[in-house]
């Protein structure tokens, strides 16, 4: 039954991503972007220079970000920089009150749909069983990603300019604190073990069983895995994953035991 569940998941995933790929190719063949930028009735594009008149600091940092290179082209008009995500800004620029300004611009932080226009694969991931509560409205993409920053699309990776795990540590302080005995995997980042947008596995793990641990602990630089204290692990692994089998329960680190036990 477990194997059938896996096959069903693979098939459903292929359908989701296949549909996205067809949509992408169809859009590109017409010379348009995959998705059009948000529409605001009666508004026209004004360019980033107009936005920078009020949002000077954001505009300055944004020029170095990945998002700054996005151009959304349509048959009617071209949107660049700020307006690719926030929509055409003429009404927002002319608004006199704070309420009017909020009502005449798109705020991606309030809904993930704006981000999904480009990141369709992440939308598919959030539909999986275990995910961060973005679709439920309890989180937004901006809680982890600074859309105006240099690390907009690569936090928690080797390409990031921020400290490793800094994004996850904002909420998961207990898991990312300094331990007397650390788990070396955390040096590679939380995404070594967790698929942060969504997974079919509990805790958003990239693997559901001891296979996850064995990806590292079966390598030559971990020679004692199969025989710690003259005791093999062949029978232990059958009882369940290393962390839930009652052994290495302090998977993020321990202050008491160098084998990551509580």
Secondary structure, DSSP 8 states (H G I E B T S, - for coil): -HHHHHHHHHHHHHHHHHHHHHHHHHHHHTT--SS-----TT-----HHHHHTT-HHHHHHHTTSSGGG-EEE-SS-EEETTHHHH---HHHHH--SHHHHHHTS--GGG-THHHHTT-HHHHHHHTSSB--TTTTTS--GGGT--TTSTTTT-TTSTT-SS-TTHHHHTT-HHHHS--SEE-GGGGG-GGGTB-SS-BSSGGGBSSSSTHHHHHHHTSTT-TTTTEETTEESTTTGGGS-TTTTTSS--TTEESS-TTS--
